[in-house]
Amino acid sequence: MHIGLHRRLDLTRARRARWAAGASAGLVTALAAALLASPAQQASAATPGSGVLDDGHKSVTWQSPVYPAGTVGDPGKCPSQAGDPDNKVCDRFDLKVSVPDGYWDDNPEGGVPVSIEWAKQPTDDFDMYIYDDAGKQVAASAGTADPEATVIPKANGTYHVVVVPYDVHDNSFVGKAYLPETTDAGDLTSFKGDDGSYTVEAGALKARADFLTGGGLRLQADPSGDFSDPTGSQIVRKQPAIDPHTSSFDAGAYYGIRAHGAVLRVYKKPLRFGLYKADDKTRIWQEDKPLRWSTGGMRQSLERGRDEQFFGGGEQNGSFSHRDKTVYVANNTNWNEGGYNNSQPFYLSSAGYGVYRNTFAPGVYDFGPSVHTGQQERRLDAYYFLGDAKEVIGGYTSLVGKPFMPPVYGLEPGDADCYLHNANQGERHTLDALKVADGYVDHQLPLGWMLVNDGYGCGYENLAETAKGLQDHGAQLGLWTQDGIGKLADQVKAGQRVAKLDVAWVGNGYGMSLDACDKAKAGIEDNSDARGFVWMPVSWAGAQRCSVLWSGDQKLSWDYVRWQIPTYAGATMSGIAYNTGDVGSIYSHDAKMYARDLQAKTFLPAIMTMDGWARDLTTKQKINQQPWVDGEPYTSINRKYLQLRERLLPYLYTLSAEAAKTGVGGVRPLYLEYPDDPKTLGATAKYEYLAGDDFLVAPVYKDSDTRDGIYLPKGTWTDYWTGKTYQGPTTVDGYHAPLDTLPLFVKAGAVVPMWPKGTTSYKSRDVHELDWDVYPQGHSSYTLYEDDGVTRKFADGASATQRVTVGQEENATEVNVGASKGSYANKPDSRAYRFTVHGEDAPRQVSMGGRPLTHVASPDALAATDSGWYYDAETGVTTVKTTRQPLDSDFRVTLRR
């Protein structure tokens, strides 16, 4: 959400601050319904405007005054209680909670649920903030939902509830808080079933286990006996089929259900579940306590393995590994470290499983010595996936949706601003965006798309003319929306190809958000031949199928650069292939930090700059965020990395095709490729990531030209800039990284496709040349994926692949280039190749198809000839250049030593 236009400036800024300070527990309809439907215990108001929750008082309610209209925009503007004794500006309620020690240790709801529900006009907006006795905010619900609901975590003491009538019309509300009481599943009383589906009962609790084709398991439990599915088909659009090939047996202490590759144990006294491998001995997961439910929640408690690790939860800002941590999955707009605005109710265990909770309800996952995972609803609906991490991610995304295949311009940098009615920038016009596009061209910087109305109330004009002008610059038109997508069809017909959604209108919880994402993508595709390309800042499970997930509005600091590194790598562990943040943040600017943040994001699959809000951290003056605004040397440094990124688009695009097929994104924590190496979970490896399995990126996140603690796992790694090699596993300290140097390493055996040097746009690239950057070791290969880059015809098979294999022997290295298999619109029939072969002594001969190529004495001489080769003794790189080769034929290049 990018906010900041005249008329709404003060209110929306205040609103942003309120959302950003949101509490750990989220807001969704399921929680609110539980709050308001919970049985009324003896409500008591100890004094007017106050209430008590303790052993004798299980719930409390209060009634607000009627507010003719909205009063203030945030709690900081509320008068003191003495200055507002009748709560005419802001409503106040004091809540005293008194519970014994340990009360919250294993409570599914984790604290006191508090809600407010207004009497009429559900489109009105009351916002709720809760403070402890020391004045610290401990919970909040300041979205757009009716009711607003949150949880005071582990409440014990006195709390002050402040409700701001933000946007109301002759309205009031009823507040409610309660102490959640718990019940555990008892002994098994019934077990029956066959053909892949089994039901069990333990007193009031009923449960069902369905074994799914492909080896998955769906486990449902509900004390009401009603196996409902509140999510419908919004997240899981097609239920997997049940695998009928199962059998059951009685093992005395438990019933066993044998399915493909696993045995589910159903323990009798008390009812508990455990999932084991086919030998019924090797534990995958095991409940150490029965299922427990409360007034409005249910949790599962599992034994934790000695070395078991946990990942997932969607985007968890600043984190990727969660052992001994508590992870929140909820509707949240804290954009900073510790926030979870793109969280997902899914986690993955190194024990060989992952679990998705099929819900829109908030959850708390405590990965302590006893693993407690709960959602704030009185039901369990969990899908379990088995296998290694990549297999689990694949199973999860097969259920909720594989990552979408982006257009190639979506992998190029984006630029966002408001050009019409922008108080921060002065009065301009939408067509002024073309002047900024000129800046990208003039500075030889790639640009794939522009948002031209990113701000509340911005609007646009001359849309078709703007779209055409951007296309002439090699870029596409994007539009941001604050009020829905009703105009999307006409906008797409005028040239829009990118849609960015806003948190302010996606509505009550994640259901509407996910629906908007699906519809925005479809709106582009239904009205053009292009692929839908959508960005959104607040999302839930399933959003990976339709959108880039964006981490929100932040302020720049070295900490900002640091915590974003594990955030996006960690999101990959939840099947999120496209997760990113603004280059250099939205609010602040510093030339050095901007350059380092751009370097850190060079290998992310989606990047964007946001203009119009930043102030320079030193001068405090307004400044835009384009890569050239700081002048030299910064412009050249930023150009270096943006052009490198552009050259690597064939590699990044192939990673996108792999993600669409497997669910595994290209930005990866080291653990994903090296799960047997415990150091990949360490503090140093946390601040680096892999791009595919070939590049290791270790960004500099301090004001320093030295990078310490670079962990290189098993294998040979080559410094991208110097050619120096390292033998892993090893930790590199004292790495010299002046401002123009991103610590970047390439794994031996890598075969990397690249567009030619100087490429700044997929539209203007030379389609008749392709470069290959080769790091020989043993035998390795790479399969390039290509299609038209824009349309959806790839889904019908309009694509091609080309396999390159490299073999290194004692006296020769062979590069075999296979024929390109497949076809797509405007596929070239031939192309020339340039190979850069690293880390070898000078060849005595280079040949192609058995015929020697000409050896030249300099790079300039190589540039002047159609084919030949040159060896650079300083870098140890041999560059080989060929004439155009037909794509329907293969050929071989041999370097003999």
Salt bridges, closest charged atoms under 4 A:
ASP54 OD1 - HIS57 ND1 2.73
ASP55 OD1 - LYS58 NZ 3.55
ASP84 OD2 - ARG92 NH1 3.59
ASP94 OD1 - HIS160 ND1 2.79
ASP106 OD2 - LYS289 NZ 3.45
ASP106 OD2 - ARG292 NH1 3.69
ASP106 OD1 - ARG299 NE 2.61
ASP106 OD1 - HIS372 ND1 3.48
ASP124 OD1 - HIS169 ND1 2.83
ASP125 OD2 - ARG15 NH2 2.57
ASP127 OD2 - ARG15 NH1 3.18
ASP127 OD2 - ARG18 NH1 2.33
ASP133 OD1 - HIS160 NE2 2.75
ASP167 OD1 - HIS169 NE2 3.86
ASP170 OD2 - LYS120 NZ 3.26
GLU181 OE2 - LYS58 NZ 3.67
ASP184 OD1 - ARG292 NE 2.59
ASP210 OD2 - ARG208 NE 3.38
ASP229 OD2 - ARG218 NH2 3.80
ASP250 OD1 - LYS268 NZ 2.91
ASP280 OD1 - ARG265 NE 2.99
GLU303 OE1 - ARG283 NH1 2.46
ASP307 OD2 - ARG306 NE 3.48
ASP324 OD1 - ARG304 NH1 2.67
GLU337 OE1 - ARG562 NH2 2.66
GLU377 OE2 - ARG379 NH1 2.91
ASP381 OD2 - ARG218 NH2 2.83
ASP381 OD2 - ARG379 NH2 2.96
ASP417 OD2 - ARG428 NH2 3.11
GLU427 OE2 - HIS421 ND1 3.58
ASP432 OD1 - LYS435 NZ 3.18
ASP438 OD1 - HIS473 NE2 2.53
ASP454 OD2 - HIS2 ND1 2.90
ASP454 OD2 - LYS500 NZ 3.46
GLU461 OE2 - HIS429 ND1 2.67
ASP472 OD1 - LYS468 NZ 2.98
ASP515 OD2 - LYS519 NZ 3.23
ASP518 OD2 - ARG545 NH2 2.77
GLU525 OE2 - LYS521 NZ 2.86
ASP553 OD1 - HIS2 NE2 3.17
ASP553 OD2 - ARG16 NH1 1.65
ASP559 OD1 - ARG562 NE 3.09
ASP582 OD2 - HIS2 NE2 3.27
ASP597 OD1 - LYS601 NZ 2.75
ASP630 OD2 - HIS589 NE2 2.69
GLU673 OE2 - LYS390 NZ 2.84
GLU673 OE2 - ARG668 NH1 2.74
ASP703 OD1 - LYS592 NZ 3.50
GLU769 OE2 - ARG834 NE 3.84
ASP771 OD2 - ARG647 NH2 2.84
ASP773 OD1 - HIS838 NE2 2.63
GLU786 OE2 - ARG831 NH1 2.92
ASP787 OD1 - ARG531 NH2 3.04
ASP788 OD1 - ARG531 NH2 3.69
GLU809 OE2 - HIS779 NE2 3.14
GLU814 OE1 - ARG892 NE 3.83
GLU840 OE1 - ARG897 NH1 3.23
